[in-house]
Amino acid sequence: MLDPCPPIEGRRPDRYRPPHCPWAECPSHGTVSGFRYKRDGAYRRACDPLRKVPRYRCKICGRGFSKQSFAVSYFMKRPELLATIAALLVAGCAHRQIARTLGCAPSTVTRISARLGRASLLLLAEALEQIEFVDEGFAFDHFETFVYSQDDRLGIGTTVGQQSWFVYTFDPAPHRRAGRRSALRRTPRNAPAAPPPASYVRSTSRVLRVLKTICPGYVRLASDDHPAYRHATRSVPDVVHRVYPNPPRGPGCDPRAAHERDRAMFPVDLLHKLLRHSQAHHRRETIAFGRRANAVLERFALMAVWRNFIKHVTERRHEPTTPAMRVGITRSPWSWTDALAQRRFPWRLSMPEGWMKIYRRRWITPAVGINRLHDLKYAF
Ligand SMILES: [Zn+2]
């Protein structure tokens, strides 16, 4: 069970015990209990001068760290912005709108957005670890968007529980723009770099392998009739794949086929509608758009945390139930403060296949030019 803990920053220094060494190379990094350390003074943060932050030293590796090493706001100059920016990012605000509202630089919002994405990714990975057995089918579809220009398309494979509406996993599939292109678009200067071939099949296969880890028996998957899905499900054993083709709609068409498809795919269709509605860069007819595939994926992770832990299944009926409560990993709806109460460490979790590539920002968008990876030594 995932229970929210009080935020690390607010805990009394004399009662706080660091649970493990924060350094990934140390043998006590993965320790569960009995971590050996000693106190090593204290310091005050420039952003919070009234509060003393205790320092510690690990007795195994001898390296120093502090109480802040276990907070999501480690190394932050404006920690008070964290929860507010998370809430505004899933409320349809673009980075510059948030910066104007909160009185900070737009680049601060961009940086905090990446940090929130990483923290969300780790929370989702921990949630998957907590799920022992899944007793429901999955609705699967790729959410279509673009990064940098409309030539660089990005599909995000999303898997939603058919009963719980829990977002289990996601995986990117960058691909080339389909359809005819104008003479201007065909010039080499505007031509995008070729995406990896068969990215849909690979993305779907990765998703199925993650689902296999939480479904000991058969994986029941409902999807539309995208050829890549049939191809991928054939390559992974024990997958029961039900295909619901997208039927023609309008006057003279059979409404039963459309009704059956909509009922089976409703959980994932609803998630895609929420994404279009709640994140500024996914809107139709907007001047906000994603610049980097990696940033889009980080914001998707943030959205998945909001959908799974914070947003109620239905807001119309005033029923305080979240998808995470339906899956049985939380007892009550969470707030952003609960979700960001403590820092999680990637090496202590079993990250689903492909998620470390997102964490390290290795989904490169060639058109942008400079793609800075997340390779920090101290704040990884
Ligand atoms: Zn250590």
Residues whose N, C-alpha, C, O or C-beta is under 5 A from the ligand:
A	BS01	ZN	C21 C26 S28 C58 I60 C61 G62
